[in-house]
């Protein structure tokens, strides 16, 4: 019998005594779980426990509360970084790896941070800050944003491992060149 996700969530959430039940997984436990077909059952109701991750059309209050708290912390941090780039003449590189177009949330967030930071820099005429988005993806590296001198975008059509190895080599070569000129 198939059960719709909202029905499953309602059934699982109907047991108030189970809402605060959590299992902390340490590294030793996680190694054993990977090779196991076992699932965790709630000690109180004997129903399957679910991971603390956001799923599509999720209604689990525990997960949504945790996500909301983390989202607020992230937004605060992001605002501080953007402000520092603009007011302290810092350079920000947004490095996005392997984010495809089927679930575009991360790509959209990267582009939003790029745009927000560029606008903060633009609003402070004396700012020497800069922002760059590097998108690494073997199939979908294209970045469809451009705004003149406000920011830089670098699409790299490659796997993350290959691109990072090449970037590492370039940085090492650059550092060697800088050392030899001093």
Wavefront OBJ file of the C-alpha trace (Angstrom):
o trace
v 0.000 0.000 0.000
v 1.339 3.402 -0.949
v 1.023 6.210 1.573
v 1.231 9.859 0.571
v 3.960 11.845 2.306
v 1.489 14.134 4.069
v -0.410 11.089 5.387
v 2.836 9.520 6.600
v 3.901 12.780 8.260
v 0.512 13.150 9.932
v 0.654 9.601 11.238
v 4.198 10.059 12.518
v 3.492 13.476 14.035
v 0.322 12.390 15.788
v 2.308 10.852 18.640
v 3.257 13.838 20.795
v 5.371 11.740 23.142
v 7.715 10.872 20.273
v 8.329 14.378 18.910
v 11.425 14.985 21.006
v 12.979 11.558 20.498
v 16.394 11.949 18.906
v 19.249 9.596 18.234
v 22.710 11.115 18.031
v 24.905 9.288 15.556
v 28.627 9.350 16.215
v 31.290 8.400 13.679
v 31.587 4.784 14.914
v 27.835 4.244 14.684
v 27.638 5.797 11.218
v 30.242 3.378 9.857
v 28.126 0.442 11.072
v 24.898 1.945 9.711
v 26.237 2.394 6.178
v 26.558 -1.359 5.697
v 23.336 -2.206 7.515
v 19.770 -2.789 6.343
v 18.439 -1.966 9.800
v 16.384 1.130 10.519
v 15.952 2.976 13.791
v 12.629 2.494 15.547
v 11.222 4.829 18.166
v 11.459 3.368 21.677
v 7.987 4.724 22.490
v 5.797 3.898 19.481
v 7.954 1.386 17.580
v 7.516 3.374 14.327
v 10.467 4.092 11.997
v 12.441 7.179 12.933
v 13.272 9.632 10.184
v 16.482 11.517 9.447
v 16.707 15.164 10.448
v 16.778 16.423 6.862
v 14.310 18.487 4.907
v 12.366 16.458 2.354
v 10.072 17.749 -0.360
v 6.639 18.764 0.980
v 7.888 18.224 4.532
v 5.620 19.030 7.462
v 7.702 17.636 10.335
v 7.800 20.373 12.992
v 11.132 19.219 14.438
v 12.902 19.394 11.101
v 11.259 22.676 10.091
v 12.192 24.298 13.421
v 15.822 23.202 13.121
v 15.995 24.353 9.502
v 14.435 27.709 10.394
v 17.011 28.333 13.138
v 19.871 27.378 10.825
v 18.450 29.521 7.998
v 18.368 32.568 10.321
v 21.964 31.939 11.415
v 23.056 31.578 7.794
v 21.262 34.778 6.715
v 22.909 36.707 9.565
v 26.337 35.323 8.637
v 25.777 36.063 4.939
v 24.806 39.675 5.709
v 27.935 40.149 7.834
v 30.167 38.743 5.075
v 28.559 40.931 2.402
v 28.933 44.006 4.604
v 32.570 43.221 5.355
v 33.387 42.733 1.658
v 31.866 46.119 0.858
v 33.053 48.158 3.832
v 36.455 46.563 4.456
v 37.491 46.224 0.785
v 37.586 42.431 1.033
v 37.449 39.913 -1.774
v 34.830 37.153 -1.738
v 34.957 34.045 -3.900
v 31.845 31.878 -4.043
v 32.958 28.394 -5.047
v 30.059 26.247 -6.242
v 30.773 22.621 -7.131
v 28.537 20.030 -8.750
v 25.253 21.896 -8.374
v 23.087 20.890 -11.295
v 19.991 22.410 -12.803
v 17.439 19.801 -11.682
v 17.389 21.092 -8.098
v 18.528 24.689 -8.591
v 18.355 25.930 -4.985
v 22.119 26.079 -4.422
v 22.767 27.697 -7.817
v 20.116 30.311 -7.061
v 21.606 30.978 -3.624
v 25.098 31.417 -5.102
v 23.753 33.890 -7.656
v 21.780 35.717 -4.959
v 24.855 36.118 -2.756
v 26.833 37.316 -5.790
v 24.177 39.883 -6.650
v 23.608 41.025 -3.032
v 27.317 41.460 -2.433
v 27.809 43.341 -5.722
v 24.950 45.686 -4.812
v 26.490 46.355 -1.373
v 29.819 47.148 -3.028
v 28.051 49.423 -5.537
v 26.294 51.274 -2.698
v 29.684 52.190 -1.181
v 31.503 54.157 -3.892
v 34.837 54.034 -2.054
v 34.680 50.264 -1.588
v 37.545 48.301 -3.043
v 35.747 45.035 -2.412
v 35.095 42.463 -5.081
v 33.060 39.303 -5.525
v 33.453 36.366 -7.889
v 31.364 33.241 -8.529
v 33.222 30.148 -9.705
v 30.821 27.440 -10.869
v 32.330 23.992 -11.379
v 30.078 21.495 -13.123
v 30.947 19.027 -15.894
v 27.623 19.536 -17.725
v 26.041 22.771 -16.487
v 28.761 25.306 -15.683
v 27.137 28.193 -17.557
v 26.423 31.319 -15.507
v 23.737 33.501 -17.018
v 24.519 36.645 -15.063
v 26.556 39.643 -16.047
v 26.740 43.111 -14.611
v 29.764 44.822 -16.058
v 32.378 45.597 -13.460
v 30.283 44.708 -10.409
v 31.354 41.084 -10.225
v 33.201 38.338 -12.027
v 31.892 34.904 -13.004
v 34.025 31.929 -13.959
v 32.294 28.817 -15.322
v 34.482 25.693 -15.302
v 33.144 22.697 -17.224
v 34.922 19.972 -15.279
v 34.567 17.639 -12.342
v 35.159 19.201 -8.944
v 38.236 17.073 -8.252
v 39.936 17.935 -11.545
v 39.102 21.634 -11.293
v 40.266 21.893 -7.674
v 43.559 20.155 -8.518
v 44.157 22.616 -11.373
v 43.227 25.605 -9.190
v 45.601 24.314 -6.503
v 48.424 24.052 -9.063
v 47.752 27.585 -10.344
v 47.745 28.966 -6.800
v 51.003 27.183 -5.974
v 52.605 28.482 -9.178
v 51.340 31.984 -8.404
v 52.699 31.793 -4.848
v 56.093 30.642 -6.170
v 56.160 33.540 -8.641
v 55.286 35.990 -5.833
v 58.004 34.546 -3.572
v 60.667 34.834 -6.265
v 59.892 38.527 -6.896
v 60.385 39.500 -3.230
l 1 2 3 4 5 6 7 8 9 10 11 12 13 14 15 16 17 18 19 20 21 22 23 24 25 26 27 28 29 30 31 32 33 34 35 36 37 38 39 40 41 42 43 44 45 46 47 48 49 50 51 52 53 54 55 56 57 58 59 60 61 62 63 64 65 66 67 68 69 70 71 72 73 74 75 76 77 78 79 80 81 82 83 84 85 86 87 88 89 90 91 92 93 94 95 96 97 98 99 100 101 102 103 104 105 106 107 108 109 110 111 112 113 114 115 116 117 118 119 120 121 122 123 124 125 126 127 128 129 130 131 132 133 134 135 136 137 138 139 140 141 142 143 144 145 146 147 148 149 150 151 152 153 154 155 156 157 158 159 160 161 162 163 164 165 166 167 168 169 170 171 172 173 174 175 176 177 178 179 180 181 182
